[in-house]
């Protein structure tokens, strides 16, 4: 009976890992092992199989922002606006720097969000807004108004069709500054017509001010990295460092692969017990 109980608990844990906490719809990443594909715009959000840096310059932050309650950031090469943190990890990037990851025949640009929240009840954080622009006006625009005035193209808007909010939990993935909490995949089709030399501007807002569930911003800076290099598929990610010219390979299974693998192991264990 004990073995049966343990087996059922393991199955329940794996099944639960593939679904999000219903307390925070619609894109809820507060449960470990969650991957959500937005039914609105086809973006993929996941806190499992996180793409990690495997060499200097492979995956590096280009935007850092920090404030209490709610916070807004934008990457640029000039003294940054809003709650953006100045320094070497806030800077411009171009479309041509981005690598492409293919999942089930769809090409994506991949970005990584690192959050920093207290490792307690206040560990939750929302991503409320994210707008991504491309422009040939350079990487030194001062704020979003300047980006718009320069005639930039709004390629992606998290709330472009309906209001989407991303719910995250500092405790469920890799805790700590400089490590990934959420990977998000944006179809390259959103950037159709943009040139490889165009600069990319991210404008993001996170944290719900005064929220009693801990969804406000309450600790260190948040940051976004881009996946640089080239890839041929979602199962094998081959990246070339832009600054060191070293080549590395990492495994990035498609969503659900780990859960299915785990279920297979449980089935194998059950079969052995019957013999």
C-alpha positions, 0 to 999 in steps of 0.5 A: 500500500505504501508503494502504491501511495508513493506511485500515485503521489508521483503521478499526481506531482508530474501531472500537476507540474504541467498545469498552472495554479488556477489562482493566477490566470491566464499565463500562470507560471507560479507552479514549477514545470509550467509551459503556457502557449498564449492562445492570443498571440502564440508566444510561449512562456515557460519556467522549465528547461530554462536556457542558461548561459554557457559562455560569456556573451552567449546570453547576457542582460540588455535591460535591468530595472528596479523599484518597489511596488511597480516598476518600468524599464526600457533599454537604451544606450543613453542615461535610461528612463523610468526605473531602468538601472544604468550600467553595462547591462542596460544597452541597445541590441539589434535584430541581427544579434538574435538567434532563432529557435524552431519549435514544431516548425515555428521560428521564435526569438527567445528571451529570458526574464530573471526576477528578484523577489523575497524568497517568502510570501512576497515571492510573486511578481507580475509582468504587466506590460511588454512592448517591443519596437524596432527602428533604424533611428539608432540605440540612443532614444531617451524614452518610449515617447522618443521611440514612437516619435522616431517612427519605430514599428511596434512589433509586439505588444503583450496587451495588443489584442487582450490584456495579458498578465504573466504571473511568476514566482521567485521560488519555483525556478532558479533562485538568485540574481543572474539566473533564469526564471522565465523563458519566453518565445516570440514568433519571428513573424511579429518582426516581418519587414524589420531589418537586421540592423534595426535596433530593438527597444523593450518597454516593460512594466512589472509589479502590482503596487499595493497588492496583498498577495505579494504580486508587487515588486519588493526586492532587487532588479529584474532583467531580460536577456536575449538568446544570441547566436543561431539554432536549428531546432528546439531539441539541440541549441547550438550557440556561438558567442559573439565575444569569445567565438566559442561554440557551445551546445545545450539541450532544450527539449520541447514543452512537456518532454520532461513530464512525459519522460517522468511518466515513462519512468513511473510506468517502467517502475510499475511494470517491474513491480508486477513481475 
